[in-house]
Amino acid sequence: MRATWHSRAFGGRIEERKFLKTSFFARGKLLLTGEYTVLQGALALAIPTQAGQTFEFYPADTTRLEWTALDPTGVPWQSFQLRRDSTGQWEGDALVPRLLRAAEKIGACHIPYGQVKTQTEFNPHFGWGTSSSLIALVAQWTQVDALALHFATSNGSGYDVVASLADQPILYQKTGPETASMETVSLQHWPNEQLWLLYLGEKQESESAVREYMRRPASNADCEQITRLTRQWLTPLDSEAFQNVMRSHEDITASFLGRPTLQAERFADYPYAIKSLGAWGGDFGLVFAPTQADLLYFSTKGYSTWLPWAETVCLR
């Protein structure tokens, strides 16, 4: 299914809407192709994770909004209170008050006081989109367009917010400053049982990575090559051709970033392909491993956390 997402096309007047106790869910995400170049309109392939983040709101007769964020074990990792200033605006410069101010402006709504509880099902350090899934959750809660809320509060491409609301892989492409097209696709033809997610343990800060990249963005030719490789990865390929796409994408990205690939830098003697995911140098790598025994190589390098691809993401 292909859809064009105009970020300002939604968000009607809902000031009369009653905010009763509500609950919502948004998924985590992984960017498989188009890292960085998605900002310039290159076609990107992204996939939601099975694990996500939940949101619950409990209205209360109070003068504040109490916000608690829980980790997967139920332990709070953030807890704070939000109040309005003398002009009626939510106070603070952190992400949550910025989201609330933007949602009220976009949706012409008035967010009530009460209690919000969010909980991530994945490790917050994984970089699967604690912030982007939160944007999607607040958008659902306030009935505003998620991409409009993203662009009002973030400098990223928006793919992550769209992916968090999907339940299968998506092709995502920016078509303008605040518009994008999205198409759902299937990756059932991939060698899914031979793919693993290797945790690198160095979570990246997406906003700063975007700012740094945009100082020296990729060329149009590089973006076109990334788009071509993205499309190629959607066709049936044997294992060697599949790995060649991984390697080619890494080589192009390494060239315009002026950095070594993940494999060249850390795993040069691994015999199969490894691809960086998302902001380079951080969260996860996608590893091709014909057998689980091949993963023992990474233990010798000090990396002991790997997740089975097919059990972690939404493939259908």
C-alpha positions as CSV (number, residue, x, y, z in Angstrom):
1,M,0.0,0.0,0.0
2,R,1.4,3.4,-1.0
3,A,0.4,6.5,0.7
4,T,1.5,10.1,0.5
5,W,1.8,11.6,4.0
6,H,1.2,15.4,4.1
7,S,2.1,16.3,7.6
8,R,-0.4,19.2,7.8
9,A,-3.3,17.4,6.3
10,F,-4.7,16.3,9.6
11,G,-5.3,17.8,13.1
12,G,-8.8,19.2,13.0
13,R,-10.4,21.1,15.9
14,I,-10.9,18.8,18.8
15,E,-11.1,21.2,21.7
16,E,-14.4,19.6,22.9
17,R,-12.9,16.1,23.0
18,K,-13.0,14.5,26.4
19,F,-9.7,13.0,27.5
20,L,-10.9,9.9,29.3
21,K,-8.6,7.2,30.5
22,T,-6.9,6.0,27.3
23,S,-4.1,3.6,26.3
24,F,-2.0,3.5,23.1
25,F,0.8,1.5,21.6
26,A,3.7,2.4,19.2
27,R,6.5,0.2,18.1
28,G,10.2,0.5,18.1
29,K,12.0,0.8,14.7
30,L,15.2,0.0,12.8
31,L,16.5,1.8,9.7
32,L,17.8,-0.8,7.2
33,T,18.8,1.4,4.3
34,G,19.1,5.1,3.7
35,E,20.7,6.2,6.9
36,Y,21.5,9.9,6.7
37,T,20.5,10.1,3.0
38,V,16.8,9.7,3.9
39,L,17.0,13.3,5.0
40,Q,17.7,14.3,1.4
41,G,15.0,12.3,-0.2
42,A,16.7,8.9,-0.8
43,L,14.4,5.9,-0.6
44,A,14.8,4.2,2.8
45,L,13.7,0.8,4.1
46,A,12.7,0.7,7.7
47,I,11.1,-2.0,9.9
48,P,9.1,-1.8,13.1
49,T,10.2,-4.0,16.0
50,Q,7.8,-6.4,17.7
51,A,8.5,-4.6,21.0
52,G,7.3,-1.0,21.5
53,Q,6.1,1.5,24.0
54,T,2.8,1.8,25.8
55,F,1.0,4.9,27.0
56,E,-1.8,5.3,29.5
57,F,-3.5,8.4,30.7
58,Y,-5.6,8.8,33.8
59,P,-7.5,12.1,34.1
60,A,-7.5,13.7,37.6
61,D,-8.8,16.8,39.3
62,T,-5.4,18.5,39.8
63,T,-3.3,21.4,38.6
64,R,-0.4,19.4,37.1
65,L,0.3,16.5,34.7
66,E,2.3,13.8,36.4
67,W,4.5,11.8,34.0
68,T,6.2,8.5,34.7
69,A,8.3,6.5,32.2
70,L,8.9,2.9,33.1
71,D,11.6,0.5,31.8
72,P,10.7,-3.0,30.7
73,T,11.0,-4.3,34.3
74,G,8.5,-1.6,35.6
75,V,11.2,0.5,37.2
76,P,10.8,4.3,36.6
77,W,13.7,5.8,34.6
78,Q,12.0,9.2,34.3
79,S,9.5,10.9,36.6
80,F,8.4,14.5,36.5
81,Q,5.5,16.9,36.8
82,L,4.4,19.4,34.2
83,R,2.6,22.7,34.8
84,R,1.4,25.6,32.7
85,D,2.9,29.0,32.9
86,S,1.0,32.3,33.3
87,T,0.1,32.3,29.6
88,G,-1.3,28.7,29.7
89,Q,1.7,27.1,27.9
90,W,3.3,24.0,29.2
91,E,6.6,24.9,30.9
92,G,10.0,23.4,30.0
93,D,12.4,22.8,27.1
94,A,12.5,19.0,27.3
95,L,10.9,16.8,24.7
96,V,7.6,16.1,26.5
97,P,6.5,19.7,27.1
98,R,7.6,20.6,23.6
99,L,5.4,17.8,22.3
100,L,2.4,18.9,24.4
101,R,2.7,22.5,23.2
102,A,3.0,21.4,19.6
103,A,0.1,19.0,19.8
104,E,-2.2,21.7,21.3
105,K,-1.2,24.1,18.5
106,I,-1.6,21.5,15.7
107,G,-4.8,20.0,17.1
108,A,-6.4,23.1,18.6
109,C,-7.0,21.1,21.7
110,H,-6.5,21.6,25.4
111,I,-4.6,18.7,27.1
112,P,-6.0,18.2,30.6
113,Y,-4.2,17.4,33.9
114,G,-3.9,14.0,35.3
115,Q,-1.4,11.1,35.2
116,V,0.6,9.7,32.2
117,K,2.4,6.4,32.4
118,T,4.6,5.1,29.6
119,Q,6.5,1.9,29.5
120,T,9.1,0.7,27.0
121,E,9.1,-3.0,26.1
122,F,12.6,-2.8,24.9
123,N,15.8,-1.7,26.6
124,P,15.8,2.2,26.4
125,H,19.5,2.0,25.5
126,F,18.9,0.0,22.4
127,G,18.1,3.1,20.3
128,W,15.0,1.6,18.9
129,G,13.0,4.8,19.2
130,T,12.1,5.8,22.7
131,S,11.5,9.3,21.5
132,S,10.0,8.6,18.1
133,S,7.5,6.1,19.6
134,L,6.7,8.7,22.2
135,I,5.9,11.2,19.5
136,A,3.6,8.6,17.9
137,L,1.9,7.9,21.2
138,V,1.3,11.6,22.0
139,A,-0.1,12.0,18.5
140,Q,-2.6,9.2,19.0
141,W,-3.6,10.6,22.4
142,T,-4.2,14.1,21.2
143,Q,-5.6,13.0,17.8
144,V,-3.1,14.9,15.7
145,D,-1.1,13.9,12.7
146,A,2.1,12.1,13.9
147,L,4.3,13.4,11.2
148,A,3.2,17.0,11.7
149,L,4.0,16.6,15.4
150,H,7.4,15.1,14.5
151,F,8.4,18.0,12.2
152,A,7.2,20.5,14.9
153,T,9.6,19.1,17.4
154,S,12.5,17.3,15.6
155,N,15.0,17.7,12.8
156,G,14.9,14.1,11.7
157,S,13.4,12.7,8.5
158,G,10.3,11.3,10.2
159,Y,10.7,7.7,9.0
160,D,10.9,6.5,12.6
161,V,7.6,8.0,13.7
162,V,5.9,6.5,10.6
163,A,7.5,3.1,11.2
164,S,6.4,3.1,14.8
165,L,2.8,3.2,13.7
166,A,3.3,0.4,11.2
167,D,3.1,-3.4,11.7
168,Q,5.3,-4.4,8.7
169,P,8.3,-3.1,6.8
170,I,8.0,0.3,5.0
171,L,9.6,2.2,2.2
172,Y,9.8,5.8,3.2
173,Q,10.8,8.8,1.2
174,K,10.7,12.5,2.0
175,T,8.9,14.4,-0.8
176,G,9.2,17.9,0.7
177,P,10.1,19.7,3.9
178,E,7.1,18.3,5.7
179,T,5.7,15.6,3.4
180,A,6.6,12.0,2.7
181,S,5.4,8.9,0.9
182,M,5.2,5.5,2.6
183,E,4.6,2.1,1.1
184,T,4.3,-1.2,3.1
185,V,6.4,-4.1,1.8
186,S,7.2,-7.7,2.7
187,L,10.6,-9.1,3.5
188,Q,9.5,-12.7,3.7
189,H,11.9,-13.5,0.8
190,W,14.9,-12.5,2.9
191,P,17.2,-15.1,4.5
192,N,15.6,-14.2,7.8
193,E,16.7,-17.2,9.8
194,Q,20.3,-16.3,8.9
195,L,20.1,-12.7,10.1
196,W,20.9,-11.4,13.6
197,L,21.0,-8.1,15.4
198,L,24.3,-7.5,17.1
199,Y,24.2,-5.1,20.0
200,L,27.1,-2.7,19.8
201,G,26.4,-0.9,23.1
202,E,27.0,2.7,22.0
203,K,23.7,4.4,21.7
204,Q,23.8,7.5,19.4
205,E,22.0,10.8,19.8
206,S,20.0,11.1,16.6
207,E,19.5,14.9,16.7
208,S,23.2,15.7,17.0
209,A,24.0,13.0,14.3
210,V,21.6,14.8,11.9
211,R,23.1,18.2,12.6
212,E,26.6,16.9,12.0
213,Y,25.7,15.1,8.8
214,M,23.8,18.1,7.3
215,R,27.1,20.1,7.4
216,R,28.5,17.8,4.7
217,P,25.6,15.9,3.2
218,A,25.9,13.2,0.5
219,S,25.8,14.0,-3.2
220,N,22.8,13.5,-5.4
221,A,24.6,10.6,-7.0
222,D,25.2,8.9,-3.7
223,C,21.5,9.3,-2.8
224,E,20.5,7.8,-6.1
225,Q,22.8,4.8,-5.5
226,I,21.2,4.3,-2.1
227,T,17.8,4.4,-3.6
228,R,18.9,1.8,-6.2
229,L,20.3,-0.5,-3.5
230,T,17.1,-0.2,-1.5
231,R,15.0,-1.3,-4.4
232,Q,17.5,-4.1,-5.2
233,W,17.2,-5.4,-1.6
234,L,13.4,-5.9,-2.2
235,T,14.0,-8.4,-5.1
236,P,14.7,-12.1,-4.6
237,L,18.5,-12.6,-4.1
238,D,20.7,-15.5,-3.3
239,S,22.8,-15.3,-0.2
240,E,25.9,-13.9,-1.9
241,A,23.9,-11.2,-3.8
242,F,22.1,-10.3,-0.6
243,Q,25.4,-9.8,1.2
244,N,26.7,-7.8,-1.7
245,V,23.9,-5.3,-1.2
246,M,24.8,-5.0,2.4
247,R,28.5,-4.4,1.5
248,S,27.7,-1.9,-1.3
249,H,25.5,0.2,0.9
250,E,28.2,0.2,3.6
251,D,30.9,1.2,1.2
252,I,28.9,4.1,-0.3
253,T,27.9,5.4,3.2
254,A,31.4,5.1,4.5
255,S,32.6,7.1,1.5
256,F,30.4,10.1,2.0
257,L,30.8,10.0,5.8
258,G,34.5,9.7,5.5
259,R,34.5,6.9,8.0
260,P,35.4,3.2,7.9
261,T,32.6,0.7,7.7
262,L,31.6,-1.2,10.9
263,Q,33.1,-4.4,9.5
264,A,36.4,-2.8,8.5
265,E,36.7,-1.1,11.8
266,R,35.8,-3.8,14.2
267,F,35.2,-7.2,12.5
268,A,37.6,-7.3,9.5
269,D,38.2,-11.0,9.7
270,Y,34.5,-12.0,9.9
271,P,33.7,-14.0,6.7
272,Y,30.2,-12.8,6.1
273,A,28.5,-9.4,5.7
274,I,27.8,-6.9,8.5
275,K,25.8,-3.7,8.0
276,S,25.4,-0.7,10.3
277,L,21.9,0.3,11.2
278,G,20.8,3.9,11.9
279,A,23.3,6.5,13.1
280,W,26.7,5.0,12.5
281,G,28.9,3.9,15.4
282,G,26.2,3.1,17.8
283,D,23.3,0.8,18.5
284,F,23.1,-2.3,16.3
285,G,24.6,-4.0,13.4
286,L,22.8,-6.4,11.0
287,V,24.8,-9.6,10.8
288,F,24.6,-12.4,8.2
289,A,25.4,-15.7,9.9
290,P,24.6,-19.0,8.2
291,T,24.6,-20.8,11.5
292,Q,24.3,-19.7,15.1
293,A,27.7,-21.1,15.7
294,D,29.1,-18.3,13.5
295,L,28.0,-15.8,16.2
296,L,30.6,-17.2,18.6
297,Y,33.1,-15.0,16.6
298,F,31.6,-11.9,18.2
299,S,32.0,-13.3,21.7
300,T,35.7,-13.4,21.1
301,K,35.5,-9.7,20.3
302,G,33.7,-8.9,23.5
303,Y,30.1,-8.7,22.1
304,S,27.7,-11.1,23.7
305,T,24.3,-9.7,22.9
306,W,22.7,-10.8,19.6
307,L,19.0,-11.0,18.9
308,P,17.4,-13.3,16.3
309,W,16.2,-11.1,13.5
310,A,13.0,-13.0,12.7
311,E,11.9,-13.0,16.3
312,T,12.6,-9.3,16.9
313,V,11.0,-7.4,14.0
314,C,7.7,-7.4,12.2
315,L,8.3,-9.1,8.8
316,R,4.9,-9.6,7.3
